[in-house]
Amino acid sequence: MLKNILKGFLSEIAVFYLLSSIFFVSSGLYATNYSLAKRYLELWEPELALSEVGEDESITARRIIAQAYHYLGRYDDAIKMYEGFQRNRKDEEEYQYLKDIREYHKQFKKYESLNFIVHAIPEDEKTAHFILNGLEKAYNLYSKIFDFRLNNKLAVEVYSEIQSFNRASSLSKRQIEISGAIGICRFNRLMFLSPGATMLGYRYVNTGVHEFFHYIIYKKTKANCPIWIHEGSARFFEGFFKKKSVSNFLTEEQINLLLDACETDQWVSFDDMEPSLVDLPKPSDVSLAFAIASITVDFLTESGKNLEIMKKIYEGLGAGKNWRDIIYEQKGIKSDELFNKIKEHIMSKNYKRVPGATLKLKHILDKREQSFNPENDLKIIEQPKIREYLQIGDGFRMRGRNRAALIEYKKALKLDALSEVILTRIGITYRLLGEIDKAIENLNRATETNDAYPTPYKYLGIIYKEKGDIKRAKEYIEEALEIQPYDPELYKILDSCNQ
């Protein structure tokens, strides 16, 4: 009898567990591995996160689903997820953020290429065109070098004013001011500020490629990459795709900072760069950190001769290895020896100090102007006396008194020998005087001083068109357009080159 009672009892337990399992699996509560779903989100794999959550309707699942929809750009669906339960403070912040981004997107149009989708206002259509062109070229090269493939078209968002970029990127006003950061790779997309929101433009195509390279690293390393490798690689490779060779990834100011560090042995350590370079206390610290990170990549790749090592580093990080161990495996260099090697590499470059070189700011507008204003370059001149000389010189030049204008510009140059604005005006004036070699010399010097100032490229294009070198003229005009796509004169010059 006892045997029959036990048998019946065990049968009831079995039925209970079977029914419980069916209930929990069907409701999604039992099947969901929340840790795995969250890990998919960390890896920017929102489709896998949604698949793991399935039909689960718990609050935890709803938060995961909302975030996955956010990463997919499905803002309406993400917002609805948060409206289905009592939100805590963090939920409310995310909810309000998504509503704000949805409002921005209502103004956007889509501009698509084979592998990318740019979301931008209609006024930024030209920007979208150049960004798509640059990103496709970069993807075509880097997908082969680093064995990387996009599974879906990558979203790119161009924000028309600093306020909307500040909100969308989650970068604080201080971070933007200290670092000059106007692009970011976050939330499974690339985001940056329109050049139309700056006084004179900036290298927005390079910025787009810079952020895209962050995306490549993030995916290759499975979100396991120290910030110095992230930033050093992105800076090193942002211009590499154009000529498939090492571009000028250091500014004159950064060269000075590196030479100072070599002399004083005062460096920003790789540990101090964490968690973000933009959190360093001073703009000079940020600039030095970027310089150290990118010159280290230059050292590791033997100035671009051995790109395979970066592929191995990214893949090693993706396998969970420590960067110090990987560099020792690949180069035989211990981490405590690395800065000495970097110092030797810097000195082998024979860099020349450039007295007076300073950080070139991007001069962001508080409110976007309706059209490009070429006279904005006077607004970036801080010294009143220099501005006075330039205004007097401009007045002479407008009346055809070019020699008198040159005298005033050279007075200004004595006060700031590295001003791209002054050097450009001198170059323009020499062209008007027919002294073409001197014009080219000064305009080239202006591009070396600040390669993100469009005007010298424009006038170099004009000069080479006048010389009959159409190929070179177009290269300079296209360079200017990748900095300032809103100057109508550039398109007129380009059209005349194509006739």
Secondary structure as UniProt FT lines:
FT   HELIX           2..27
FT   TURN            28..31
FT   HELIX           34..42
FT   TURN            43..44
FT   HELIX           46..53
FT   TURN            54..55
FT   HELIX           59..71
FT   TURN            72..73
FT   HELIX           75..82
FT   TURN            83..84
FT   HELIX           89..107
FT   STRAND          109..112
FT   STRAND          116..120
FT   HELIX           122..124
FT   HELIX           125..145
FT   TURN            146..147
FT   STRAND          154..159
FT   HELIX           162..169
FT   HELIX           173..179
FT   STRAND          183..186
FT   TURN            187..188
FT   STRAND          189..193
FT   HELIX           195..197
FT   HELIX           204..220
FT   TURN            221..223
FT   HELIX           227..237
FT   TURN            238..239
FT   HELIX           240..243
FT   HELIX           252..264
FT   TURN            270..273
FT   HELIX           277..279
FT   HELIX           283..300
FT   TURN            301..305
FT   HELIX           308..318
FT   TURN            319..320
FT   HELIX           323..331
FT   HELIX           335..348
FT   TURN            349..350
FT   TURN            355..356
FT   HELIX           374..380
FT   HELIX           384..398
FT   TURN            399..400
FT   HELIX           402..415
FT   TURN            417..418
FT   HELIX           420..432
FT   TURN            433..434
FT   HELIX           436..449
FT   TURN            451..452
FT   HELIX           455..466
FT   TURN            467..468
FT   HELIX           470..481
FT   TURN            482..483
FT   TURN            485..486
FT   HELIX           488..498
//
